[in-house]
Amino acid sequence: MKYIAITAVFLALSFSSSGLAQQQKVVEDFKPSSVNQIGKEYPQVNSEGRVRVQIEAPEANNVQLDIGAVKYDLIKDENGVWTGESAPQDEGFHYYQLNIDGASVPDPGTKYFYGAGRWGSGIEIPAHDKEFYALKNVPHGLVSENIYYSDLTESWRRCFVYTPPGYQTNPDTRYPVLYLQHGSFEDETGWSAQGHANLILDNLIADKKAVPMIIVMDNGYAFKPNKEQGSTPTRPAFIFEEVLINEVIPMIDKKFRTIDNRENRAIAGLSMGANQTMRIIMNNLDKFAYYGGFSGTANYPSSDEIDVETFLEGAFADGKKVNEQIKVLWLGVGTKEAEVFPKSIGAFRNMLDKQGIEHVFYKSEGTAHEWLTWRRSLYQYVQLLFN
């Protein structure tokens, strides 16, 4: 099956304009964000979900808070300290930045996260259901950094691997594996840093709602070495599927105590990762028996109907065979995501229904194309694996 490079899609939803927060009465119950650097008072979040930032920049002429695709003007005091806040934001994790005299910079008060193609600031708007990814007094697994040389890309790469509670103390036990991919302009740090995948699994395993499993989080940006010479080199080809199948899986099976068969191997991804992982599983049904697509499936025109004979080269044409091979086919989406995702996923679901292909569909209420949607999706998906 031909590998098609994915197109990055970034969506931003906004329901307010710059200056709106200053025009409305603000509830003064702000508290430091849970992802601030140690000892930093700002940024802060209040009960409405507003974000308040503060930065000392006495020589600056204009400072703004840039969050949710809206820029909010800050106000400068006599000491050169700029302060201001946003309109209420959706629950969950959001990337943001400050804009100082036209230059976009991270907020020095927050921890930094890799997203939107850069290391920058993040903020947590407390979610009403945050307990499922909270740090609790339960047995915890281990997230390890695994560095490896890829002959296919001719470069050093890394993946992060979650091993469940008890892995180190039960040397005779072997575990199923979930390969979990990030979205566009993010990397292998996303699922443990922004997604809290390890905490989600720790809590589910403690509640006996999920089977103890290994999770492998690799970087989806893998390219064929570009050996073209000249002033206009060709764009390198995506080869993540080849890297995962030929290098990562054999490495993981050799280095960790896995159960090396398709019935004990799952794959999932968000957005770009959903695209990649769908192609990977349909090309490699001898390797995987479970699929999860969070806010995406595979690239195709956003139409009301999919030609099952041509989509992924007819991979879904034989519905009975797909049902026999895929134990769980799972799709999730946020209710506030832009129209393209419900439309494309709806077309994909219609195709599955016409083919009699069983699948699970989940809607994350009140969330958009962001990490709370994907945290909830992972929480729901992993409970169905390896049972």
N, C-alpha and C positions, 0 to 999 in steps of 0.2 A: 504494500500500500504506500503510495507516495506521501512523503512527509511535507506538509505545507507549513511554511513559517507563519507564526501567529502575528496578528496586528495588535499592538498595545491599545487598550481602551481605558481612558480615565474619565470618570463621571463625577460631577460635583452638583449637588442639589442645594439650592439656597432659597430661603423664604423671607429674606430681609435685605435691606440696603444699608450702605455705610451711613453711620450717624443715627440709625434708628434706636440703638441701645441708649444713646444719650438723650433721646427725646422721650423715652418711657421711664417710668419710675423703676429703679433697680432695687431688688431685695438685698439688703446689706447683711448677708450671712455667708460671705465668701470664706473659703478655707483653702489652704495650699493644696495643689493637685497631688494625687497619689504617685505621680511619676516625676516629681521634682527631684533635682539633685539634693543631696543631704544638706540640710540647713538653709535651703532657699525658701523664702516666703512666697515668692511669685514664680509662676502664674498661679492664679486661684480660680476656683469654681464655686458658684453659688447654687442654691436649691432650684433655681430656674434653668440651670444649665448654661448660664453665661460664663464666659471666660474673661478674667481680668488679668492684664499683664502690666508690668512696670519695668522700666529700664532707665538707667542713668546715661544720658547722652546730651550734655550741656551744649555742645557745638552743633548739634543737629538742627535742621530747620523744619523737618517734617518726619514724623514717625507714625507708622500704622501697624495694626494687627491684621494679618492676612490669614483668615480661616474660613473654610467652607466656600471658597471662591468669592469671598466678600472682604473688602478692606475697610477697617474701622480706624478713624483718626484718633490718636492719643493726644492728651493735653499735657503741656509742659508747665511745671511749677517754677518757683523762683530759684530752686536749687539745681535746675537742669534735669529733673526727673520727670519722665513721661509716663502717664498712666491712662488707661482706658479699658473698656470692655466690649465684648461682642453681644450680639443678640443671642437668645437661647439657642443652644446647639442640640442635635439629637444625642440620645444616650450612646455611650460607647467611646471608642478611641478615635481620635482625629489627628492628622498631621496639620501643622500650622507653621508660620514663620513671622518674623517682624520685617518691616520694610523701613529702612532708615535712609532718608534722602535718595530714594530710588533703588537702593541696594537691598536685596532680600537676604536676611541673615537668620541663623537659629537664635532662639531665645536662650540666653546663658543660664536661665534658671531651671531648665528641664534636662532630663536625660535625653539622649539622642537615639533616634531610630532610623533605620534605613527604609525609605519609602519615597515615592515620586522621583526616583532616580538620584537621591542624595541622602546624606546623613543630616537629619534635622530634628526639629522639636515635635513632641507629641503631647497630647492632653487626654485625660480620661474624664468623661462626663459620667458620673456614677449611674449604672443601669439598675433598674428595679430588680433584675434577675441576676445580679453580679455574683451571687453565691456559687454558681456552678463553676466559675473560673477563679474563685477566691483562694488565697493561700490559707490553708487550714491545718489544724493539728491532726494530720493523717500521715501514714507512711508515704514517703516521696521517692520518686524515681530519680534517675540521673540523666542529664543532657550533656553529652560529650561531643567535643569537636574532633572530627576525623578528617585529616589532611591526606590527600592522595594525588598521585601524578596520573594524569589522563593521557594515554598514548594517542587517543583519538583527537583530542584538542591540542595536544602538545603543550600542556600547561598544567600548573598545580591548581587543584581544586579542593573544595572541602564540602562536607555535609555534617549536619548535626544529627545525632542519634539519641533518641530517648529510650532508655531501658527502664522497665517498670519496677516498682518496689519489690524487693525480694530477688532481683536478678543476681546481685552479687553474693547473696547468702544461700542461694539454691543452685549450686553448680550443675546439677543433673537435669534441670528443667530447661526445655526448649520452648520458643515462643513464636507466634505468628507475627507477621510484619505488615505495617501500613507505610506505603510510600506517599508522602504528603507534600504537595507543591504550593509555592507562593504565587502571587500575581505579578502583573507587569510592573516593571521598574521597582520591584522589591527583590529580596534575595533570601538566602537560606537561613538568615537570622529571624525572619518575620514570624514564623509560626511559634517560636518559643518566646520571643520578646513582645511582639504586639498581640499574638494570637493566644498566648498562655496555653498552648497545646499540652504541655507537661502537667500543668495544674488541673486542666480539665480531665485528663486521664487519671491522675492521682485521685481526684475526688470520686470519679465514677468507679474506679477499681475498689476504693475503700467502701463504697456503697454497694458493691457487687452488681453494678449495672453494666460493666464492661469487662471483657476478657483481658487479662494482662497481655500486653503486646509491646513490640518494639515499633518505634516510629522513626522513619528516615526522612530527613528534610534536606534536600540537595538544592543546588542553584540551577534553575531552569534555563539560564543563559549559557548554553554550551555551543560553541561554534567550530566549524571546520577550519583548520589553519589556513590563513589567507597567504598564499605564496606568490600571488600575482605581483609583478613588478611594474613600476611606472608611476606616474603622477596621479592616475585615477584607478586605484585598485578596486576590484570587484567586491561587492558586499559578501561577507562570509556567510555560509549556510548554517542554519540551525541543525544541530545533530544531538540534541538532548536525548532523544529516544535511544539512539545508538549508545550514548554514554551510559544511560541508566541500565539498559539491558545487558550490555557487554562488559561494563566495568563496575558499575556501582553494585548491582545485585550480587554478582559473584564475590565482590569484596565483602559485602555485608554478611553473606552466607558463610564466608570463611572466617571472618573476624568475630562474629557474634553467634550466639546459640539460637539460630533460627530453625523453624520447621520449613524445610526447603521443598515446598510444592505449591501448586496454584491454589489449592483449597485453603492455604494458610498465608496467602499473600493478597493484600488489597492495595488499591491506589486511589488517590483523590487529589483535587486541586481547586484553587479558587481563581476565577476569572481567566487570565492567560493559562494558569495551571490547570483549569478545568478543560480547556481546549487541548493542551498537551496530553493530559492523562487519558482523555477519551480516545485520542488517536493511538496512544500507547497500548491501552488495554485491548482495543479492537484489532490491533496488529499482533498482539501477543497474548492471546487467550490461553496459551499453554503456560503462561506465567502468573496470571491474575484471575481471581474469581469474584472480585468485588470492585465496584466503581462508585465514586462520589464526585459530583460536579457542583461546586458552590458558585453561584452567580455566573454560570456559563455552561456551555457544552462543547461544541466544536464550531469553527468558523463556517458560516454559510450565510447567504443573503437573508435579511430579515423579512421573510415573506410568510404567508399564511400556510404554505404547503411545501414539503420537502420531497424531492424525488428519491424514494428509498433505493432505487436501482443505481443511482449515481452518488448519493451521499456516502462519503467515506468508502467509495468503491463497492457499494452494496453490502456493507458490513452488517446492516440490520434487515436485509431482505428476507432472511429465513428466521422468522420470529420464534419458532419452536426451538431452533438450535440455539438462539441467543438466550432463551429462558433456561435451557439446559446448562449453558456454560457460565452465565453470570448469576451468582447467587443473590446479590443485591445490586440493583441499579438505582442510585439515589440522586435526586436533584433538589437543590435548595436555592431560594432567592429571597431578597428583602422586599417588603411591600412598597418601599419608597424608592426602589431603583428606577432609573430612567426607562422609558418605554421599550428600548431595544432589547432589554433582557427578558422581561415577561413575554414579549412578542416572539423572540427567537426560541426561547425555552418552550413557549406554548406550541410553536410549530413542531419542535422536536417531540414534545409529548403527544401531539396529535399523530405523528408518524408512528410512535411506539404503540399507541392504542390501535391504530389500523393494522399493525403487524401482530397484535395480541401479545406484546412484550410487557411483562410485569415491571413496574417501577414504583418507587416511593417519591412523593413530591412534598416538599416542606416550604412554608412561607414564614419568614422571620418578620414579625409584626413591628412596624414603625422604624425599620432600619433601611439604609440605602446600601450603596456599593462600598461597604467599609467593614471594619474588623468585627463589630458586634454581630453582623450577619454571618460572618464566617466562623466565629467562635460558636455561635448557636448551631450552625450547620455541623461542625465537627462533633459537638456534644450529641446531637441526634444521630449522626451517621455511625459513630464508633460503637454505639450500643447494639447495632445490628450485625456487627462483624464477628465472624468465627464462632458463631453459636451452633 
